[in-house]
């Protein structure tokens, strides 16, 4: 087949992901689709994948995508005539510890809220479904009857055939050698094969290059952080009488088992993985295996022989070691690369490429076709990755851990252990000297809680109260009753300035920015559906300059959103995150503390809530913003990094006599949820309508033209279909994290978007959307509510107003 000279889209990479993207774009009616594969289809990672197809993932939308994959594979064979080997033989996950039992039972509760069929089963029921298993120390299991397995290579070939049938060109043995770029766009793809070389002019490209994705990303001027690791499995000889079995996962032993054609495949996700390809992947790599390392695999095999005694008698037919790509956070990369305007990415699938491919291809094709995400893809959106995460040393260190995290206990608040310390605030050493225990977010080391003298400065993980629970409770009480200080320097700070800064922000965001200098506006960036793309505060610094403050994790995504909407507005956008330190001073005595270190006036008359002012602090200068995310009187103190240590020491010294306490991020989250403040990425996302999120007060509806305005007015006329509700468990013992089912009058109607413990309210607090079409607020609240926690239903109080300080009297004191 000849290589065309033009295409609407060129897909780079012919594994299962590239084939799925081609298949789904052609289903959307795109015929001018070209897929280029350097060797043969499936020859990188797809061909040796285990082919496990599970539905349940950690969030609703990731589960939606996985469910779509298994439904697609069920019909693909009939559509294309290619045997996919897909069968719904179910899956079982077993727990060998009480902590793992709670994890899988919480997952079962979550699955029900997501509409996935799942059953908690006893050790006896596990044995009945998997007779070969040693269940002596098995405490429980969960069974998903619609999970399955398939033939990875044939699934990919079936998707490729479906794409070809609708006009796509799928070209093998055609290597991409370069990309031609103009500004923020790729204009053409350079290729070579045995017959020659050439160029394909194109409107866009999709990087589906798998473990070559990082390299292809660099070629395109984009950052695609991933690293290949060695992945091991064995296949036994044929075992007489072995019948079809469910897929079995024993995460406490890092192992999974799959029956296939009368043999057992045993695979491992070991805690300390072996990165591969540090010097690049060999150019001739195709259907290749890596050298055996039996010593590395032996501990997994020993445990497996005990778990499934028939393995002791079965011969090993194949010892396999092949590379798979892993990302820094164990979530794949999908979407439009932040650095370019027509470079799309679908890569880095962390050993779940087969179960993810169908859904990922569907979601990306819809995004490419409409120009907007079809639903919230924040978990996997490539814009969550920060530039430093493409660093090779960082990726090498982090990839040792991420493979094993697939089967590690998924404890709440679990921190990555590798590749730490990359980003530190100016106060890092000062906080460490005072007992800070750090967590990591977007590379930032952030003080999450403070250890007492003599207390181990480490997390001791559990699904119950962890070792820092009381420490954080004391920090929480300090902010509620006295004054607390914490470091907010990691939050993103984006400066928007220029003659059109006011007009630009009035177009791109929902609030009103025609305000006096010093005014702070809490606001959202909306999409055309009035879904929330960003949740920020905007401070007017001067007639022509504003500061947009964003969550640390979404700084790049929020900056990218602004840049993509600049159009003809005369503005300059600058990331200022690393220029200033931010010390939050929060609590009823925060005004008293600031008055002790500054001659300036912090009264309501001079510095009311929602305003900023320049002040003297100690011997230096600062700018203070009177806002709060913890629901108390308080200020965020912005100080240039050169004066940060002085400002911190001055505040600490003055605060000593008042009993001021250093606090961490866990405190901030427990306080904000008591006040029902939304958390972006959990409670509010691009698919949550701003009015249903209860944030209509932040929208200036009478502005003539802003993104999402029509959808806001439409919803106002139509009425709400969902409302954000705050819940408090009446039993003070259970803990809430997220995704626990909401039960209304005995029926599961939704799930929590976030949860934490309310130390002041005396119980776990959750937020979640409840369907309410055609109902008044009174009708919604007249129901009986429960929250399901690990299979147990717990009574809950429900409120549409914040349960803590509903009139914000404390904030405005």
N, C-alpha and C positions, 0 to 999 in steps of 0.2 A: 504493500500500500504506500502510495506517495505521501510525502509530508506536505500539508497545505502551507501556503504562504501567509494566510490570515486566519484568525480565529477570534471568537468572542471571548473565550477563556481557554487557557492552557493549564491543565492539571499536571503537576510534576510528581510522579510516583505512582506505581501500579500495584500497590498492596491492596488489602481489603478496604482501606479508607479511601484511597484515590478512586477505586472502582465504585464505591458507594456514592461519592460526590458526583462522579460522572453519571451514574444511574439516576440519581435524584434530580440533577439539573435537567437531564433530558425528559424526565417526567414532568418538569415544570414547562416543557416546551422549548428548551434551549437545544437547538440542533447543531449549532456551530461550536461544538465542544471537542477539544483535542486532549487526549491523555498520553503523556510521554513516559515510558518506562525504560530505564537505562539498560536493563538486562531482560528478564522475563517477568511477567506478572507473578506476583506472590513470592519472588525469589529472595526478598530481604528477610522479613520476620514472619509474615503471614503464613508461609508454608509449614512452619514448625510450631505454630501456636497450638495450644491444647484444645481450643474450640469449646470452652465452657460458656454457656449462655444463660446468665442470671438476670433477673428482672430488678431486684431490689438494690438501690443505691442510697447514698446518705441523705439526699434531698429529693423533693417531689419532682423537680424537672429532670434530674439525672435518672430517676426511676422511670419517668415518662419516656425518656429516650431509650433506655434499656428494654422497656416493655415493647416499644415500637420495633426494636431490632428483632426480638423473638417472634413477633407477629409477622414481620416482613419475611423472615427466613422460612416461616411455615408455609408461605404462599409462593416463594421464589422458584421452587422447582417446577411447579405447575406452569408458571409464567414463561420460564426460559428453557425448560427441558433439561437443565443441568442438575444432576443429583447432588444435593447439598448435604446429604447425610444428617439433616436436621431431625432430631427427635426430642419430644418432650418427655424425658424420663425422670424429671424432677430432680431436686437437690436436697441434701441434708447437711446442716452445719451442727456440729456437736460441741458442747462445752465441757471442759475438764476442771473448771474452777468456778467458784461462786461469782467472781467478778465477770467472767466470760458468760456465765448463765444470765446475769443481769443484762449484759450487753445484747445478747441475741434475743432475749425477751423484750427489751426495749425496741430492738429492730422489728420484732414481730408486731408490736403495737403500732410502730410507725408504718409498717407495710399496710396494715388495715386502713390507716388514714389515707394512704396513697392508692387504695384500691387493688392491692396485690394480694392474691390468695396465699395464706401462710398458716401453718399450724404448729403450736408448741407441742412437742412430743416427749414422752418419758423415755428413759433408757431402754425399757422393755419394747416400746414402740420403735425406737431406733433399731434395735436388734431384729425386730420382725421385718423391717424394710431392708436391712443390710446384715444378713445372717453371718457374714464372714468377719464381722467386726467384734473385737474384744471391747465390751462395754462395761467392764468392772469398775472403772473410775469415771465413766461418763455420767454427768449429772443431769443433762437434759439435751434436747436438740430442737431445731426448727426445721420444718419440712415445707418446701415450696413445690407443689405438684406441677406447675407449668414451666418451671425452669427446664433447661435441656442442654444439649450439646450438638455440635455439627462438625462438618468437614471444612476447616478454615479456607483451604485453597479453593475448593469448589464453590463455597459461598462467594468468594471474590470473583471467580470466573463466571458465576451466574450473574452477578451484578454487572460485570464487564459486558457480558452478552446482551443483557437487557439494555445497557447504554448504547451498544452498537446497533441494536434493532431499531432504536429511535434516532439514529443518525450520527452518534458520536464516533470519532476516529480514535481507536486505541492502538498505539504504535509501540511495539516492543523493540529492544536493542537500539534505542534512540536516546542518546544521553544529552542532557541539558549541560552546555558548557559555559554559558554566560547569560546575563540579562541586561538588556539595554534600558536605561532609565532616563527620564526627563522630569526634573523636580521631584515631586512626591508620587510619581507614577512609573510603573514598568511599561515600556512601549513595545518591547519585542523579546522573544526567547531565542537564544542561539542554540543550535543542536548539531550533533554529528552522529552518523551511523556508518555501517560498512559501505554504503553507497555514496557517501559524501557528507556535506554539511550545509547548513543554511540558517534561515531566520524565519520565525513566525511572528508577524505583527499581531498584537492582541490587545484587548480592552482590559484584561485582568489575568492574574495567575492565582493558582491555589497550590500552596506548598503542602503536599501529602507525602513527603519524602521519608517519613519514618525516622530511622536512626541517622539518616542523612539530613534531617530537617534543620538542624542547627547550621550546617554548612550551606544549604540552599537559602536559609534565612539570611545569612551573611551576604550571600551573592545578591540578594534582593535589597540589602540595606536595612534588614529587619532583625529583631532579636527573638530567637526561638530557643529558649533554654531547655535542653534535654541532653541526656547522656546514655549511651548504651551500657547495659550490664549483662553479665552472663546469667542465663536462666537454665536450670538443670531439671531434667526428669528422666525417669527410666520407664521402659516398657517391658513387661514380662513376656516370657513365652506363653503360648496358648495354655489356658488352664481348663482341664476337662470339666465339663458340666457347668461352666460359668455362664450364668444368664445375665440379661440386661439388668443393670443396677442404676440407682440414682447417682448423680455426681455427689461425692462426699468431701466435705471440708472439715479438717481438724486443725483449726487455726492455732490452738495451743501447742501443736507440734509442727507448725509451719507447713503443713502438708495438705495436698488435695489428691483425690483418687477418681479415676474415670475408667469405667469398663468400656472397652471398644473391641468388637470382634473377638470376644472370648479372652482378651488379655486385660491386664490392669496397667494403666498409666499412673505412675506416682510422681507428682511434681512438688517443688518446694519454693517457698518464699522465705529464705533464711534471713535472720536478723542482720547479719553483716555480709552484704553482697560484694560481688567482685565486678567493679567497673571494667569496661572493655573499650578498646579503640581510642586510647588517649592520643595517639599520633595520627588519628584519622582512620577511616575504614578502607581496607585495600580496594583498589580500583576494580579488581576482578572478582570481588565478592559476589557469589550467586549460589543459592541453595547450599551455603557452606555451614559446617559445624565448627565449633571451637574445641580445643583440646579437652579431653576428659580431665576431671579433677575429683577422683573418687574420695580422697581425704576430706575435701570440702563437703561432699554430699553424705558422707558416711553417718554422721549423727542423725540426719533426717531418716536415713534408711533403717538404722537401728530402732528408732522409735516406731517406725512404720511396721517393722516385722512384729513388734509386740502388739501394735494396734490391729494388724491384720495378719494373723499367724500363717495363713496360706502362702504369704510371700516368701516364707522361709523355705518352702518346698519348690516354689516356682523359679525357673531359671530366668536370668536377665537376658532378654533378646536385644535390647538397645539401651545404651547409656548415652543420653543426648545432652549436649550443651550448645545452646544457641543464644545470640544476642537479642535483647529487646530494649527499647528506649524508655527511660524514666525521667520525669520532670521534678523540679525542686519541691513541689507540694503534693505529688501523687495524683494530680488532676490533669487531664489532657488539655491541649491548646487548640482553641477553636475561635475563628472569627477574623475580623479585619485587623491586620497588624497596625499598631499605633503609629509607626514611623512612616507608613506609606498609605496612599489612598486607594490602591487597587490590588494590594497583595493580601490574599486570604490564606489562612493557615488551618490545617487539620492534621495534627501530628502529636507524638509523645503520649501514646495511649497506655503506658504503665501496665502492660500485660493484660489489659481488658479490651483489646482492640476489636475482637470478634463480637463480643456482646455490645460494644459501643458503636460499631461502624454504621449500622443501619440508621440509628437515631441521630448520630453525628452528621451523617450525610444529608439526612432529611432536614435537620435544623439549619445547617450551613446553607443548603440550597435555597431554603425559604428566606434566609437573611440576605443572600446575594441577590435574590430575585426582587425582593421588596425594598431592600436598603435598610430594613429595621429588623432587630432580633425578633423572632416569632414569639418568644417568651423569655423569662429570665435565664440567662446562660452565664451568670456571674461566676459560678464555680469553675468554669472552664474558659472563659473569655481570655484570649491571649493578652489583652490590655492589663490584666492583673499582674503580669510579670514586669519587674523593674529592670532597667538596663544592666545593673551589676550582676543579675542572675544569669547572664550569658557568659560570665567569666568561667574559663575552663577549669581552673583550680577549684572554684566554688562548686561547679557541677560535679566534678570528680568526687569531692568530699561528701556532698549531699546525696549523691546517687548510691553510696554504700548503704545508706539508711532507708531510702524511699522504697526500694524493692521489698524489704522486710516489713515495712509499715502496712503493706496490704493485709497481712495476717496478724499483725501485732494487735494487742488490745486497743480499741479505739476510745480510750478514756477521754472524758471531757477535760479540757485545758491541757491536753498532752502537748508538750513542747518538743520540737525537733532537737536532736542532740548533736548533729553534725553541722559543719559550715556555719558556726556561730560567731558573733562578734564583728560582723562586717560593718554594720552601721551603728554608731554610738552617738548619743547626744553630748553636748558640751558638759552636761552635769553627770555623766555616767560614773566617773570615779567617785564623785561626791556621794552619789546615791549608794554605790557599792559599799563605801566606807561606813554607811549608816544602816546597813543590813538589808539592802534591796535584793530581792530574788527576781531575776530577769526572765521574761518570756521574749519570744521573737515574733515580729510581724513585719512582713515586707522587708526583711533583713534588719530592721531596727531592733536593738536591744531595749526593752521597755520594762521598767520596774512594775511587776504585777502585784507584789505584796512585800511586806517587810518582816523579816524574821526577828524573833526576840533574841536577846543575848543567850548564847549557848544552844540555840535551836538550829537544827540542820537546815542549811540554805539550799533546799532542794524540794522538788515536788515528790510526794508519795501518792501515786495515783490510785483512784478508786472511783466507783460509781456512787459511793456514799460521800459523806463529808470528808474532804481531803485535809491533809495536815495543816493547811493554811487557813482553813475555814474561820477559826476564831480570830486569827490575826486580821483577816479582812473585815470581820465583824467589828473589831475595835476601830479600824480605820473608818468604816462606815459610820459608826457612832460619833467619831470625832468630827466628821463633816456635818452630821446632822445636829450635833449639840454644841460644838465649839469651833474649831478651825482646822482644816487639813491642807497640806501642800502636795502637789504632784506634778510630774514632768509631762507636759503635752507637746514637747518639741517635735515629735515624730509626725504630728499631723501636717498634712500638706498645706503649703501657703503659695498661692498663685497670684501674682500681681497682674492686674489688667489695667493698662493705662493708654492714654491717647485722646485726641479730640473727640472721638466717638465712643469713648468707654461707657458713658451713661446710656446712650442709645443701644449699644451692643448688648449690654447686660439686660436692658429692658426687653430686648428681643429674645435672648437665649435663655433667660430664667424667668420664673413665674412671679417674682415679687416686684416691688416698686423701688427703683434705685435713684429716682429723682428726689434725693434726700439731702439734708445738710451734711457738710463735712463732719465726720465723727459719728455718724449714725451707722448702726449695725443692723443688717436685715437678714433674718433667718429665711432660707429660701430653698427651692428645688429647681433643677434643670428637668424639663419634661420632654418626652417624645411626642409624636403626633397623636398618640392615643391617650395622652396625659398620664402615662406611666412615668415613674420617677427614675431618671438616669443618674441623678446626683443629689446629695443632701448636704448643704453647705451653709456657711454664714458669709455674708459679703459686707465688708466695712469700707465706707467711703473715706479715703485718706486725704484726698484733695479734690479740687474741681475736676481733675482729669485722671485720677488714679484710685483704684479700688484694690482691696485684698480679699481674695476668695480663700476661705479655709475649708479644707476637705479632710475626710478620714485618711489615715496614713496609707491604707491598703489601696485606695482608689485614686490617689493623687494623679498618677499617670493617665488613667482612664478619664478623669474629669478634665485634665488639661487637654487631652486629645479631643474630647467633646467640644470644648471651647474653640480649639484651633480649627476643627472641621466646620464650624459655623461662622467663621470670621467674615467670609464673603468680601464685600466692599467696605466693611467698617474699618476705619483708620484706628487700629488698636495694636498694641504690642503686648504679648503674653509672656511672662517670665516666671519660671519656677524659683521661688524664694525660700523654699522649705529649709535649706541649710544655712540661711543667713541669720535666723533669729531663734533664740531659745524661748520657750513658753513655760512659765511656772503658773499653774493654777492655784489660786488662793481662795478656798471655798469654805463656807460655814457661817453661822450667825455672828461669829467674832472676826470675820474676814476684814470688815471695815476698820475695826479697832487695830488689827495687825498692820494694815496698810498705813493708817494714820501714824503708827509708831515709827515707820521707816521713811515717811515722805511728808513734806510740808504742804502738799497739794490737798485739795478739797474733794472728798469722796462722797459727799452728801447727795441725796436724791435731787436736790435743786441744781447742782452743778454736774453730776455724773449719774443721771437716771439709768435704769435698766435699758440695755440696747444702745449704749453710747460708748465711745472710746475717747481717751484724752492722753496727751503727752504729760509725763510726770518726772519729777526727780525721785530717785530711789537710792537711799544711802548717798554715796558720792557720785553715783552715775545717773543715767537717764533711762527711761523706759516708756512704753506705750501700754496703757491698760484698756482691756475690753471688758465691759460689764455684761457678761453672758454666763450661762451655766448649762452644763449637761448633767448635773447631779441634783438640780432642783433646790438650790439654796442660794442665799445671798453670796455673791462671789465675783471674782475678777480673774481674767487670764492676763498675766503680765508678760508682755513681749519685750525682749531685751536683746540687743545685738550680742553675738556670741562672745565678743571680747569682754563684755561686762557681765556675762551670765553668772560666772562663779561668784563675783562680788554681790550681785543681786540675791543669789541663793543664800550665801552666808549671812547677809544682812537680814533677810527674812527669817532664817532659822534662828539667829541669835535673838531677835526681837520676839520670836514666837515661843522661845523656851519658857519664859515666865508665864505665858498664857496656856501652856500645855498643848501647843500646836503639834500636830502629828503628820509625819510623812506617810503618804498613802500611795496605793498602786492602782493599776488598771482594773483589777477585779472589783475594787471598791466602786470605781466609777460606773461599772456596768450594773452592780447591784443597786446603786442609788438611782441610776437613770431609769431602770425598769419599774421601780416603785413610783416614779413620776410619770410613767407610761411614755417616756421619750422614745421615739422610734430609733431603731438601729439599722443603718443602711446595709443592704445585702441580706438581711434577715427579715425585718419587719416591712421594709419598703424596698421595692425593686422596680425594674423597668416594666413589669407587667401589673404592678399595683397602681390603680388609679388614685390620684392624689386626694380626691374627695372621699373615696372609700377608706383611705389611710387615715382619715380624720385630720388632714392638714389643709383643709380649705382656707383656714385663716391666713395661710402664708401665700395665697394666690391673689394677685391684684386683677380681678376679673374684668374691670372696666378699662384695662390697658387695650389699645386698639389692635396690637399685633405682637403676639409672642408665641413661641412654639408650644403647641398643645392647647391653645385657647379654645378652639372649636370643640375639642373633646371635653374640656372642662364644662363649657356651657351646655353641651349635649347631655352630659351626666346629670347636671343640675336640673335639667328639664325632665329627664327620664326617671330619676330617682336612683338610690343606691341598691346594688345587688348584694353587697357585702359591707360589713362594718368591722373596724378594728376594735376588739374588746380586750380589756385587761382582766386577768383572773388571779385570784388568790386561793391557794389550797387551804382548806379549813384545818386539815391535819398538819401540824408544823414539821413533821418528820420527813416526808418525801421531798426529793429535789427535782427540779425541772431544768432542762437544757434547751431542747428545741425538738420540734416534730412530734411531740406527744399528742395523741388524738384528743380532740374536743368532743365531748358527748353532751348532746342537748336532748333533754327529756328521753334519755335512754338510747339515742341513736348517734352514731359517729357522723358528725357533720363537717368537720374540718380538723386542723391541727395547729399547734402552737408554732409561731414563727421564731420566737426566742423565749428564753426562760432564765431565771436566776433566783437567788434567795433574797427575800425582802427582810433584812434584819430589823428594820423599824416596824414594818407591818406584821412581822411575826409568822411568816410562812413563805413558801415558794411562790413566785410571781411569774405569770406567763402572759404573753401577748399573742393574739391570733385573730384571723378574719373569720367571722361567722356569717353564713348566708342569711339575708334578711329581706329578700325582694318583696315589696308590697307591705312590709311591716313597719310599724312605728318603733321608736326607741323603747317605749314602754312595753310593747309586746315582746321585743327581743329580750328584755331584762326580766320578764315575768316567768321565763322558763327555769327549769332546774338544770344546772351544769355540773359535769364531772370532767376530770382529766384522767386519761389512762396512763399509768406509769408502770412499765414492765408487766403489763397484763392486769394490773390492779386499778380499779376505778376509784378515784378520790374526789370527794365533794369539793366544789369550788364556788366562790363568790365571783360575780361578774359585774363589771362597771364600764360605762362608756367615758366616764371622767376619770382623771388620775386619782387613784386611791390615796395618794400622798399629796397633801397641800393642793386640792383641786382648783383653788382660786389663785394660786401662785403668790400668796401673801408673803411667804418667806423670801421668795426670790426678789420681791420688790420692796423689802423692808428698808 
